Amino acid sequence: MLPAPAPKEYAYAELPGGSIRLLHLLPDEKDGHSIQCQLFNYPIQNTGERASLYEALSYCWGNSDKPNRISIGDRYLPITASLYAALLRLRDRFIGRVMWVDAICINQADVEERGHQVRSMAEIYSKANRVVVWLGEAEAHDHDTFKAILAAGDKSSNLPGEKHEAIHALLNRPWFRRIWVLQEVAAARNVRIMCGSAEVDGYGFCLGLEALPGMQDRTSSVTYLMKRSVFRPQYKIDLAGRVSLDICPLGGLIDMYHTREATDPRDKVFALLGMSSDDSSIIEAAGLSPDYGILWEELWKRLVKFILGGQTSVSAWPDRETAVIEGKGCVLGVVSSADEESVCVTPKTLLLPKEWASQPSVKPVRAGDLVCLLQGAPRPMIIRPREDHFSAIILSVTALGSIKTENGGRGRLQHTLPSSLYEFLLIWTWGAELLWSRP
C-alpha cells in the first residue's frame, strides 16, 4: 500500500475587490495541538455600517520564523509561534470561531494585495464585532495581576508593592509598544484582552490603570484609544469609499506616535493612515498610500513634503529614520515656557499668539525652542537650535486652531510670510539624535 502523499502548502486564490478573507477556527473537543481551519471570502464593503459577526485579532508577530503550521482544508500554512499560541487559546472545544488575522487572511507574499488590504484595516477593525488583544502566554502571577487592575478601577483595594511590579511587567510586554495596535483598538467596538487563559474587558482594564499612580503614563496612547471602544466607533467614509477614524491630520499623528515600534519602518506611516483626518485622495496624490514596493527613504521624502509642502528639499538614509530638510522660512516666536496643557511664546511677529493649547508629542517642547514657518508649509513647526543646524521637535503644530488671543478670545494663525526669509537646515530624527553627514 502506497503511503499517503505529503500535504502541500496552502496556495492563496486571488481576492475579489472589496472583499477580505476570514478565518474559521474549527473546534477541537480534545484540545489537541493540531489546528484545523477554513478560509473564505467576505464582501466587507457591502455590509454597511453594522457590526459583522467576526472578531479581529490584535497581537505581536514576534520572531519572524514560522516553526508551526495550521491546516486549511487538506493544505498547511506555516505561522509564527506567537500566533500559534494565540490560536490554541482562542479555539473553542465545541463551537467554531470566525476571525480576521492579518498574517493568515492576507497573502503576505503578494506585495500588491498586502498594500490593498492594509488600506482597509480601519474598516476591518471597525466592523468587527469585537477586537481580541493577545498579550502572549501568561506568567504565574498574571491572573492575579488582571484582578488587581480591575480592583483598582473599582477602588475596592489597595495594592501592595509586589502587585505594582507585576503590573509594570505586564505593561512592558511588546504589544504595548507596537504602532499597529493603536489603530486596532481605536477602531474597536469593544475590546477583550487575553494573557494566556486569563481574560479581561478592555474598558475595565483602562479604568484600573487610570486609578494606579504612574501606570497611565506608560500606556496612555493605547488606553485612551481603547477606553473609547465601549462606544460605537465614529468614522467617516470619504468620496472614494475609504473608511477613516478621522482622529487628526497625519502630521499630528506622526508627531505623537513615530517612536512606536514596527518591524517594517514603512508601517510607521501606513499604520497611521486609517486614523488620519486627511482625505484619502490627498494621501494618494502625495504617494503615501500603502505600497510595499516603495523604498523607505522615498516614502520618508514624500511624507516630509506632504507635511511641510513641496518647497522644501529633503534627503534621507535608506537605513536610518533620519531626514535632512532644507527650506526658507521665518521665526515666528521663541517658546518662553511649556507644559502638558499650554505653550507660551514671545512673539516676533503679529502672526503668532502668545499662548495656545499644547498638543501631544513624543518630543516635549522646551523653553528656548523656536516656532518656525517654512515657505509652502500649511502649519508652523517647533524647532530647537543646535550648533550648526536645528532639530525638528514638532513638524506640524495642529493645536493653533484653538489659540488664546490677548483679549481672551479664540483665533487662528494666519499663514502669510514676511518678505525677508532665512535658510533653514533641519534634522528630523525618529530615534536618538546622531552625528550626521549628507547622504
N, C-alpha and C positions, 0 to 999 in steps of 0.2 A: 504494500500500500504506500503510495507516494505521500511524502509529508505535505502538510498544508502550506501554501505559498506564504511568504512573509508579508505582513501588512505594508502597504505603501503610505508614504507621507501624503497628507491632505493637500489637494490642489484647489485653490480658490477659483470659483467661476466669476465672470465679470459682474459687477454690481450695477443694477439699473439706476439711472439718475433719480435723485430724490429719495433714495432708499438707504437703509443701514442693514447690517446683519445683526441678528440677535442669537444669543447662545441659550439653548435649552439644556440646562444641567439636570441630567436624569437622576432619579432617586436610586439609592442603594441600601436595601434593608440590612445588609450585612456590614455596612460601613467599611468596605474593603478599600484598598488603595488604588484600584482601577477606576478611573473617572470616565464615564460614558456621557457623551454629549451629542447634540444635534445643532446645526446652524441653519438658519432660514432668513430670508429677506423680509424686511418690514418697511412699507412705504411711509416713512415718518412725516414727510412733507404734506401728506394727505390726511393727517389725523386731527387738524385743527389745534386749538389751544388746550384741550383737555389732557389730563394725565393719561399716559399709556400704562398698560399692565406689565411693565418690566422694571427691573431695578438696574441701576448703573453703579459700577464698582469704581471706587477711588482708592488707589493703592500705590506703593512704590515698586517699580520693576526690580530694584536691587541689582545684583550681579547679572550681566547680560548673557551669561551662559545658560543653556537650556537643557539641563540634565534630565528633566521629567517630561512625560508625554501624556496627553489625553487622547481618547478615542472619539472620532467623529464618524459615526457610521462604522464602516469597515476600514477606515483610514486612521492614521495617527497624526498628531500635531505636537511638536516639541514646545515646551513652555518653561519659564523660569521657575526656580524653586519657590520664590516668593508667591507667585500666582498659584502654583500647585497647592501650597499650604492653604491659601485662601479658599480655593475651590473645595478642598476637602472639608473645611469648616462650614462653608456655605451650603453644601449639599445636604438635602433632607433625606431621611430614610424612606419616606413613603410618597412624597409629592415632588414633582418636578419644579424647577425654579428657572424663570426666564430672565436673562441678564444681558447687559451690554458691557463688554470687557474689551478695552482698546486693543490689547495685544492679540486677541483672538478674532474679534469682529472686524478688524481692519487687516487687510492683506499688507503686512509690514514690508514685504519685498517689492510692492508696487508703489513707487515713489509718487506717481500721479494720483492714485487712489488715496494714498495717505494724506496728501495735501487737501484733496476734496473733503475727506471725512473730518479732518481737523477743523475745517471751516464750519462744520456742523456741530461741533462739540457743545456749544452753548445750547443749541436746540435739543441735542440728545439728552443732556443732563436736566434741562428744564422740563422736558416731557416725561421723564422717568417718574414712576410712582414714588420711588424712594432712592436715595443715594446711600450706599453702604460703604463706610470708610473702614478699610482693613489696615490696622497698625502693625500687624505681624503676630507671631506666636507670643503667648503670654509668659511672663516671668512668674515665679511662685507667688508674688505678692500683688499681681496686677488686678485680680478680682477685688481684693480689699481696697486697692487704690481707686478704682472706679466708684466703689461705695463711699469712700471718703470724699471724693469730689462732689457727688450728689448730695451728701450730707451737709457739706459746706454751703451749697446753694440753698438748702432748707434752713441754714443757720441752726441746725439741731445738735452740733457737736463742735468741740474744739480739737484741732488736730495736733497730735504730738509731733515732735521734730522728725521722727523717722518717716511719718506719713508725708511730710513736705519733701523729704529726699526722694521718696518713691514717686511722687507726682512729678518732680523735676526730671527723674529718669524717664518717665513715660513721655513727657513733653520733648525730650531730646531724641525721640525716635525720628527717623528720616522723613516720615510723611509730613511732619510739621514744617519742614524746610523747603519742600518742593513747590515749584511755581504753578504746575498744572492744577494742584488741588484747590487753588484759590477760585478758579472758575467753576470747578466741580461742585464745591459747597455753596458758592454764591448762587448758582442756578437751581439748587436742590429745593424741592417742595418739602421734604423733611429728610433728616439725616439720622442714620443709625451707625454708631461707632463700635467696631469689634476689635478685640485684642484676644487672640486665642478663642476660647469658648465664651469669654465674658463679653457682654453687650450692654450698651448704654445709649439713651436718647441724646442726640446731638444738642438739643436746646438745654436740657438739664446739665449736660457736661459744661456748656458755656457759662451758665449761671453759677455753677460751682467754682469755676476758675476765676470769675469776676469777684467772687467773695473772698478769694485767698490772696493775701498780700504778696506782691511780686510775681504772681503767676500770669496775670493778664498781659504784662509787658512782653512776655516771652512768646505769646501766641496771638496777640491782639488782631493782627491782619487776618488770621484764619477764623478766630472765634467771632469777630464782628460779622463776617460774611455768613458764617454758619448759623448764628443766632437768628438771622432774618429768615432762615428756611422754614421756620414754623408758620410763616405766612406764605401764601401762594406767591411765587416769584413774579416780579413785574419785568417784562422785557418788551422790546419793540421789534417790529418787523418792518424793514425798510423797503424801498421800492423794488429792490432786486429780490425780495423774499427772504433775505438773510435775517436770522434771529440774533439779537444782541441784548445783553443785560443792561446796557445803557447806564453804566456807573459813572464814568467820567472820560474826558478825552484821553487818547492813547499816551500823549506826553506825560500827563499826570500819573497814569498807571505805571509807566516806566520809572518815573521818579520815586514812586512808592515801593515798587516791588523788584527792581532789577537785580538785587543782591540774592534773591532766592535761587534755589538750585535747579538745574536742568542738565540732563546728560548731553543733550544737543544744544549748544548756545543759541541756535535759531529759535528754539522753543521759548526763550525768554521774551521774544517778541510775539510769536504765534499764540502762546498761551494766554496773552492779554487781549487779543483782538476781539474775542467774544464778549469781553467786559466793557469794551470801548463804546463811547457815545458818538464816535465819528461814523459817518455814513460809510457803508461798505464800498460804495462806488468810489469814494475818495481814497480809501485804503487801497483799493485795487489799482486806481490810477497812479498811486505812489509806488506800486510794485511791492507792497508789503503783505499781500495775501499769502497764506501758507503755501510754500513751494519748496520742497526739499531738494530741488535741483539747484537752487541758488547758493552761492558761496557765502559764508558768514560775513566776510569783510564787505561784500557788496550789499548785503542786507543792512549792515550797520550804516553804511553811507546813505542808503535810501531812508533809513529811519531818522538820521540827523537832519537830512534835507526836508523830510516831512514835518519835523517838529520846528525847525528853525527857518524854513524857507529855502528856496533854491539859489539864493545869492551867497551862500557860504561855500567854502572849499573844504572837503573832508578827505582825510587819509585814515586808513585803518590797517591793522595787522591781521593776518589770517589765523594766528594762534593766540591772540590776546583780546580781552574785552576792553580795548582802549581805542579812542579815536582822537585825532588831531583836527581841530576845527579852526579855520581862518576866515575872518569876515570883518566888515566895517560896522561900526555902531557907536553908541554913546553910553555914558554912565548916567543913569537917572537919579541915583542916590546911594548913600552909604548906610548900611544897617547899623543902628545905634544899640539895639537890643532885640532879642528874640527869645520866645519860649514856645510852649506847646500850643498856646492859644493865639498869639499875635506876633507880628513882625513890625518893629518901629524903625523908621529910617529918617535920615537927614536928607531931604530932597535937594538935588542940584538943578531941578527943573520943575516948572509948574505942572508938568505932565504927571508927576508922581505924588500920591497922597502920603501923609506922614505915618499912617498905620493901616494895616489890613489884617484880616483873619489869616492865621497860619494855615498851611496846607501840609498834609502828611508827606514825609520824605524820609528815605533811609539815611540821608546825609543831613544832619542838623545844621540849620543856619546859625551863624555866629556874628557877634559884633565885629565890624570891620569888613564884612562881606559887601560886595557891590551889587546893586541892581542895574542890570545892563539890558539894552535893547539893540539887537543886531538888525541890520538892514534886511528887510524882507521877512523878518520873524513876526508871527501873529501875536506872540506874547513875550513879555520880558523874561529874563533868566537871572539867576543869582550865581555870582562867580566869586572866587577867592584869590586874591593876589599872591603870586609866588615870585621867586627871584627873577625868572625870565619869561614867565607865562602866567596864565590864570587857570585855576581848576574850576570846572563846571560843577556846581553843587546841586542846583535845581535847574533843569533845562527848560521847563515850561511852568511859569508861575500862573496857575489857574485860579488862585484864590482872589485875584484882583477884581473879580466880578462882584464882590461884596465888601469893597473897601470902605473905611471910615474916613469921611472928609472932615475938614477943620470945624465946620459948623454942626457936626454930629449927624449929618445925613449920609446917604449912600451914593456911590458913583462908580464910574468905570474909567479905567485908564485909557487915555487917548493914544493912538499909535502913530502920531506924527513925529518924525525925527527932525532934529535941528539940521541946519545946513552944514555944520562942521562935524565930520565923523572921524573916528580913530580906527586904526588897525588893531584887531584883537587876535591873539594866539591863545587858544583854549585847549586844555587837555580834559577829555571826559573819560573817566575810567569807572568800570563797574566793580572793581576789586580794590586791593591795596594800591596806593599810588607808587609807581615805579619810575626809575630813571628811564628816559625815553630818547629815541633818536628817530628821525623821519624814516618811514618805511620806504 
